[in-house]
Amino acid sequence: MKRRTVALLSGGISSEREVSLNSGNQVYEALDKEKYRVVRYDPKTDLARLVADAETIDVALIILHGPFGEDGTVQGLLDLLGIPYQGAGVLGSAAAMNKLAAKRLYAQSGLPVPAYQVVGKREEFEAAACVADLGMPLVVKPVAAGSSVGMTIVRKEEDLAPAIDTAFAFDRQVLVEAFIDGVEVTGGVIGNDLVEALPLIEIIPGEGHEFFDYTAKYTPGATQEICPARIDAALTEKAQRYAVAAHQALFCRGYSRTDMILKDGEFYVLETNTIPGMTQTSLFPQAAAVAGLDFTRLLDRLLELALEDGA
């Protein structure tokens, strides 16, 4: 069988560049070299080479996170070049990356979301009015960023404006959201037209981490991740149904991972990742492994789905 040429994209120019490079290294090692000829590209430096090589590339694996990788920009370039790729296309990528657009689509699909307000960079903001409306604590985060970059949990009104300024460093719009104190779970799904829900993972940030922040995500041992999550069968089925519904509400393809908070028997949908972390110990590969797909086979499956969508 002829080896397929796979363009492996990692690195890029977002604040999550180093995470992307690390993921790309592990994906490269795990890909079956008897099946694939793997050529690596860093969008920071190699876009011209990618364009020049387009006719020789069978399929791409996008292992990029944050803006200019997970937001539909690279997906649009690959569409123009006629290169199929794993995961969501331009529409799904852009919708999921923009937390405000995602919330509106979740709500339209009947999925519960935490109460929120949006603050624009040039808009007047009244902290007292926001607290009166949403209560405390509050979660402040950029509308379009990943890996909890620029995110703060605010417990005192006087800390709200500085937290918003921190988030403005990453985007011109900031989301202020009611903090839901509950059990954090994440639900992966895989498939194109037929979408399969993977086992849920329960996330317990370690000491010194108020939430699943950037450090908790990427520091080995900083977070306890339990798969399957320690919730009953009925709640598991509900969360998996929500993960599939979120995936479809955002027009995703291939795979995604949706983060939720469980409180008083209800799940509140937080956000959907269209390119989940892809190291062997990342959440999505962990759930896939429990479902019977080891890391190499998972990558095979994602490439199969990419080629199926590109056919």
N, C-alpha and C positions, 0 to 999 in steps of 0.2 A: 504494500500500500504506500502510495506517495505521501511523504510528509507534508503537512500543511504549514505554510509560513504564518507565524503569529507575531503581530506587532505588539510588544508589551510596553505600555505607556506608564511611566511613573516619574515622580519628581514634581515638575511643574513650578508655578510661581506663587502658590497660596501659602498661608501661614502654616499649613500642614505638610509642607514639602518633605521634611525629614521622615514623617510617618509614612508618606507615600513611597519614598525611596526604600525604606525598610520593608514595607509590604511587597514592593516590586522585587526585591532580592529574594524573599521567601517564595513568592510565586514562581520566579524564574527557576529556583532549585527544585520546586515540586512538579513543574511541567514535565511530562513524559517526552524526552528528547527523541525517542524512537518514533513518536507520532508527530512531533512538531519541530520545525526549525524556528527558533525563537530569536527575534531581533528586537533589541531594546531601544526605546526612544524616550528622551527627557524633553517634554514640551518647552522647557526653559531655553533649550539650546538646539533642539533637533527637528523643529517643525518643517524646515525646508527639506531636510533629508527624508522625512516622512512623506511629504508631498511627492518628492522625486521617486520614492520607492513604491508608491501606491499600487501600481499595476502588478507588482510582485507579491503583494500582501493578500492573504486569504481571509484573515479575520484579525480583529484587535481585541486585546484585553486592556481595559482602561482601569488602572490602579492609581487613580488620582482622587484627592479629597479637597473639598472646599471650592471656592470660586475658581473659574478657569480650568475646571476638570470635572466637577460633579454637577455643574449648573447648566449643562447643555451646550456650552461653547465648543468643547472638543468633539462632542457628539455631532454637532452641526458640521464641523470640518470633515469628520469621517464620512458623514452622509454625502457631502459634496465630492469626496474622493471615491465613493462607491465601496467603502470598506465596512463590512458588517462588524458589530461589536456587541459585547455582552451588556445586558441591563437596559435601563430606560433610555428612550430617545430624547430628542430636544425638549419636547413638551413635558414629559414626565420628570426629566432631570431638573428643568427650570422650576416646575411647580413644587417639587419636593424641597429644593434648595431654598425657596422663598417661604419662610415659616408662616407669613401672613396669608399668602395664596393657599398654602397647604391647609391652614386652619379653616379657611372658608370652604374649601372643597370637602374636608372632613365633615364639617357641620352640615353641608348640603346633602351628604350621604348618611346623615343620622348618627355620626360618631360623636361621642361626648368629648369635649375639649375644655381645659381650664378657662375661666373668664380672663379677659385680657384687654389691654389698650395698646395702641400704636403711637409712638412719638416720632415725629419727623425732626430733622436736624435744625430747621429754621422755624419750628413751631414753638409757641409758648407752652410751658409745662408747669402745672400746679401739682406739686407733690402731695399736698394735703387732700386735694380733690381725688387724686388717683388712689390714695390709701383709703379714703372714705368709700370709694366705689369697689375696690378689689380686696380690701383688708390687708392684713400682714400675716406671715412674711410674703415677699414678692420675689419673683424670678425675673431678672433683667437680662436680655440677650439680643445680639444683632439679629435683624430679620433674616439676613442671608450670610450664614457662616456655619461651619461644621465643627465637630469634636469639642463642643462646649467652649469654643474660643470666644472670649469677651463676655462670658456669662458670669453673673453674680447672684447670690441669694441675699436679699436685703431684709433685715429684721428690724431696722429703725428708720423712721421717716427721714431723718437727716442724712442717711446714707444712700437715699434713692437717687438724688441728682448726680453724685459722683459715680454711681454704678451706671447710670445712663451715659455719662461722658465716656466711661471706659468702653461701653458697647459701641458708641459712635466712632471709635477709632477703627472699627471694622465694617461699618455700614452707615448709610445716611438715614436709615429707619431702625428703630429699636422697639422690641416687643417687651411690654411689662405684663407679667402673667401672674395670676394667683398661684401661690405655692401649694401643691397638694401633698400632704404628708401621708405617705403610704408605702406600699411595696412596689419597687421598680422592677418591671419585667420587660423583656424585649422579645418580639416574635418575628422570626424570619420566614419568608415565603420564597418558593422557587417555581418557575414555570412561565410559559407564555400564555396561551389561551386556557390551558388547564393549570391552575395554580395550586400548589401543595403547601400547606403550612408545616413548618418544622417544629420540633419541640421548643417550648418556651425556656428562656433563661432568666433566672432571678438574679438581680444585681445588688450586691451589698458593699457599698464603698467602705474602705477601711478607716481606722482612726485617723483623724486629721483631715478627712475629706467630707465636707457637708453634702456633696452630691457627686455624681459620676463625672467629674471634671476632666480636663485634659490630662493632668498628672495621674489621676486615678485610672483613666483609660489605658495609659501607655506605660505605666511603671509596673513591672512584674511584681505580683504579690500585693499590690496596693488595693485590690478589689477582690471580693469573693464572688465567684460566678457559679451558680448552681443550675445544672441542667439534668433532668427536667426541673422546672420551678416547683417549689413546694406549695402548690395550690391544688384544690380538688379538681376532679374531672370536669365538672360543670363550668367552673371558672376558666379552666384551661381551654375548653372548647370555645368559650366566649371570647377569650383573648385571641385565639387563633383566627376566629371569624373576623374580629376587628382588624387583625393584621392583614388578612386577605382583602377586606373592604377598603382599608387605607391604601393598599397597593393599587387597587383598581380605581379608587377615587382620584388618585394622582396620575392615572394613565401610565403606570409603570409597566415594564416588561422584564422578563428574565429572572430577576430576583430583587428583593429589598428586605429591609429590617426596620420594623416599627417599634418605637419606644413608648411605653405606657406606664401609668401609675395606677395601682389598685388601692381603692379606699372604699370601705363600707359596701363591698360587693359590686362596685362599678369600676371599670377601667376608663381612665382619661387618656386620650391619645395625645402624645407630645410632639413627635416628629417621625418622619420616615427617611431612612438612609438609602439612597439608590445605589451607592457604591460602599457597602459596609467594609469595615476593616478586613483585610485579607492576609493576615499572618496566620500561621497554623493555630495560634492560641486566641485569635480574635473571636468575637461572639458568634458571627454567622458560621464560620467553619466549625466552631464547637458544636453548635446545634445540628449542623449537617452530619458531623461525625456520629452524634447520638442517633441520628436517623439512618445511619449506615453508609454515609458517603465520606470516605476519608478525603484528605485535602487534595490529593492528585485527582481522584475521581470527581470531586466537586468542580475543579477547574475544567475537566473534560466536559462535564454537564453544562457548565456555563458557556463554553465554546460551542457545544452542540445547539444550545438555545439561540446563541448569536447567529449561527449559520442558518438555523431554521427561520429566524425572523428576516434574515437577509436574502433568503431564497426567492 
